Amino acid sequence: MIPVPALTTPASLHKPNSDSSNTLLNDTSLTSDDLTAETESLITAFASVFPYLVQQPEKLTTLQNEIDSAYNTGSLSSNPRWRELSRLPYLCAVMKESMRLTCTTNMDKEFPASAVSDDLRSEPAFPSGTIISCNAYVTHFSDSIYGDDTHAFRPERWLTASVPQRKLMDQTMLLFHPGLRANLKLRAAWLELKKVVVQILLNLNIQSPPAEDHAAETPNVSSVFAIVTTTPRMPGF
């Protein structure tokens, strides 16, 4: 039985080169700090996926079944491509839900004069050049956007929401900001993290131990314990 901590990755390990990042992001009014923060959010979301799943075995089983079914029918290869991963809706929901709960970064942006529409001319407007900061916690835990159980890990919310509601949920996730969504490096990182989750679940058996086995060891639940065996669940690995 091994501990599965919810990790936080230091910014220094993922800070992009300042020259290249500024060149990539100037057109979208984003900074290298925005990209660094979102890269960290991806890593943190990935590190938190398994602790969340281990604490809710039924969700871990649902994800395992989706991956197993896709692999058995030939729609998922041992080294999956983006198209194959896009056919795993529960995997995407799990990743988004983990990111929603762990991403607490800010996004700062300069308010341009051209951003004021004609409909808002009569309202008090921000002066051009004002720096506006959006905190992920405010939007990611909004009851009006995600429901009245925003502090719960519930991937199903991404699958059962109406199309307009799901679009709103995506728009309020800072990772899916248009400027960041267009960044190929960030998109590649998102793809790789999803691939790693699939590879881990195909190659390893991850189970939640009985609560009494580790309750005394972790009274404050600072770490999550899981039983991990190296025997692949699927043939060919």
C-alpha positions in Angstrom: 0.0 0.0 0.0 1.6 3.3 -1.0 0.6 6.9 -0.4 -0.7 9.0 -3.2 -0.2 12.6 -2.3 -1.8 15.6 -3.9 1.3 17.2 -5.4 2.0 20.8 -6.2 4.7 21.4 -8.8 7.1 24.3 -8.3 6.8 27.1 -10.8 10.6 27.1 -11.4 10.4 23.6 -13.0 7.9 24.7 -15.7 8.7 28.4 -16.4 8.9 28.8 -20.2 11.7 30.7 -21.9 10.8 34.4 -21.6 11.7 35.4 -25.1 9.8 32.6 -26.9 6.8 32.8 -24.6 6.4 36.6 -25.1 6.5 36.1 -28.8 3.8 33.5 -28.7 1.5 35.3 -26.4 1.7 39.0 -27.5 -1.1 38.7 -29.9 -3.5 37.4 -27.3 -2.6 40.0 -24.6 -1.4 37.2 -22.3 1.9 37.0 -20.5 4.4 34.3 -19.8 3.1 34.2 -16.3 -0.3 33.2 -17.6 1.2 30.3 -19.5 3.3 29.3 -16.5 0.3 29.4 -14.2 -1.8 27.3 -16.6 0.9 24.7 -17.1 1.2 24.4 -13.3 -2.6 24.0 -13.2 -2.4 21.1 -15.6 0.3 19.4 -13.6 -1.5 19.9 -10.4 -4.7 18.6 -11.9 -2.9 15.5 -13.1 -1.3 14.9 -9.7 -4.7 15.1 -8.0 -6.6 12.8 -10.4 -5.7 9.6 -8.7 -6.2 10.8 -5.1 -9.7 11.9 -6.1 -10.4 8.6 -7.8 -9.0 6.5 -5.0 -11.3 8.2 -2.5 -14.3 7.4 -4.7 -13.8 3.9 -6.0 -17.0 3.9 -8.1 -15.6 6.7 -10.2 -12.3 4.9 -10.6 -14.2 1.8 -11.8 -16.3 3.9 -14.2 -13.1 5.3 -15.8 -11.4 1.9 -15.9 -14.4 0.4 -17.6 -14.5 3.2 -20.2 -10.8 2.7 -21.0 -11.1 -1.1 -21.0 -14.1 -1.1 -23.3 -12.4 1.2 -25.8 -9.2 -0.9 -25.8 -11.1 -4.2 -26.2 -13.1 -2.8 -29.2 -9.9 -1.5 -30.9 -10.9 2.2 -30.6 -8.0 2.8 -28.2 -4.4 1.8 -28.9 -1.6 1.2 -26.4 -0.2 4.6 -27.5 -3.4 6.5 -28.0 -3.7 9.5 -30.3 -5.7 12.6 -29.8 -8.6 11.3 -31.8 -8.8 8.2 -29.7 -8.6 10.1 -26.4 -11.4 12.4 -27.6 -13.7 9.3 -27.7 -13.3 8.9 -23.9 -15.8 11.4 -22.5 -15.5 10.2 -18.9 -11.7 10.6 -18.9 -12.1 14.2 -20.2 -14.7 14.9 -17.5 -12.4 13.5 -14.8 -9.5 15.6 -15.9 -11.6 18.8 -16.1 -13.2 18.2 -12.7 -9.8 17.6 -11.1 -8.5 20.8 -12.7 -11.6 22.7 -11.6 -11.0 21.8 -8.0 -7.2 22.3 -8.0 -6.7 25.4 -10.2 -6.5 28.5 -8.0 -4.4 30.7 -10.2 -5.2 34.2 -11.4 -5.3 35.6 -14.9 -4.4 39.3 -15.4 -5.2 41.2 -18.5 -5.0 44.8 -19.5 -8.4 46.4 -20.3 -8.3 48.0 -23.8 -10.6 50.9 -24.7 -11.9 48.9 -27.7 -13.3 46.3 -25.3 -16.2 48.6 -24.3 -19.2 47.8 -26.5 -21.9 50.3 -27.5 -24.3 48.7 -25.1 -22.0 49.5 -22.2 -21.2 53.1 -23.1 -23.7 54.5 -20.6 -22.3 52.4 -17.8 -19.2 53.2 -15.7 -16.2 51.8 -17.7 -12.7 50.9 -16.7 -10.1 53.3 -17.9 -8.0 52.0 -20.8 -4.9 50.3 -19.4 -6.6 49.0 -16.2 -5.3 45.6 -15.2 -8.2 43.2 -14.5 -7.6 40.1 -12.5 -9.7 37.0 -12.7 -9.4 34.4 -9.9 -10.1 30.8 -10.8 -11.5 30.0 -7.3 -14.3 32.5 -7.9 -15.5 31.0 -11.1 -14.6 27.3 -10.5 -16.7 27.2 -7.3 -19.6 29.3 -8.6 -22.9 27.6 -7.7 -24.7 29.3 -10.6 -22.2 27.7 -13.0 -21.4 24.3 -11.6 -24.3 23.5 -9.2 -24.7 23.5 -5.5 -22.1 20.8 -4.9 -19.1 22.7 -6.2 -16.7 21.4 -3.6 -17.4 17.8 -4.5 -15.5 15.8 -7.1 -18.2 14.8 -9.5 -17.1 14.3 -13.1 -20.6 13.5 -14.1 -21.5 17.2 -14.0 -19.6 17.7 -17.3 -21.6 14.9 -19.0 -25.1 15.7 -17.7 -25.1 19.5 -18.2 -27.1 20.9 -21.1 -25.1 22.1 -24.1 -25.4 25.8 -23.2 -24.5 25.1 -19.6 -21.5 23.0 -20.6 -20.3 25.7 -22.9 -20.5 28.2 -20.0 -18.6 25.7 -17.8 -15.8 25.4 -20.4 -15.6 29.2 -20.8 -15.1 29.8 -17.1 -12.2 27.3 -16.9 -9.1 29.5 -17.2 -7.3 26.8 -19.0 -9.7 27.1 -21.9 -9.2 30.8 -22.3 -9.0 31.4 -26.1 -5.4 32.7 -26.0 -4.2 29.7 -24.0 -6.3 27.3 -26.0 -4.4 28.4 -29.2 -1.0 27.7 -27.6 0.2 24.4 -29.1 2.6 23.6 -26.3 -0.3 23.8 -23.7 -2.5 21.7 -25.9 0.3 19.1 -26.3 0.7 19.1 -22.5 -3.1 18.4 -22.0 -2.9 15.6 -24.5 0.2 14.0 -22.8 -1.4 14.1 -19.4 -4.5 12.4 -20.6 -2.3 9.7 -22.3 -0.4 9.2 -19.1 -3.6 8.6 -17.1 -4.7 6.0 -19.7 -1.3 4.3 -19.7 -1.3 4.1 -15.9 -4.8 2.6 -15.7 -4.0 0.1 -18.5 -0.7 -1.0 -16.9 -1.5 -0.9 -13.2 -4.1 -2.2 -10.9 -5.1 0.7 -8.6 -7.6 -0.1 -5.8 -8.8 1.6 -2.7 -7.9 -0.3 0.5 -10.5 -0.9 3.1 -11.0 2.3 5.2 -10.0 0.6 8.4 -6.6 -0.3 6.9 -5.3 3.2 6.8 -7.8 5.4 8.8 -5.6 5.3 11.8 -2.5 6.2 9.7 -4.1 9.3 8.1 -6.5 10.8 10.6 -6.4 14.2 8.8 -6.4 12.6 5.4 -3.3 14.5 4.4 -2.4 11.7 2.1 -4.5 9.2 0.2 -3.4 5.5 0.2 -3.9 3.1 -2.6 -3.1 -0.5 -3.4 -1.1 -0.6 -6.6 0.0 -3.8 -8.3 2.2 -4.0 -11.4 0.1 -6.8 -13.1 -1.5 -5.2 -16.1 -5.3 -5.4 -16.2 -5.3 -5.7 -20.0 -3.4 -8.2 -22.2 -0.5 -7.0 -24.3 1.1 -4.7 -21.7 
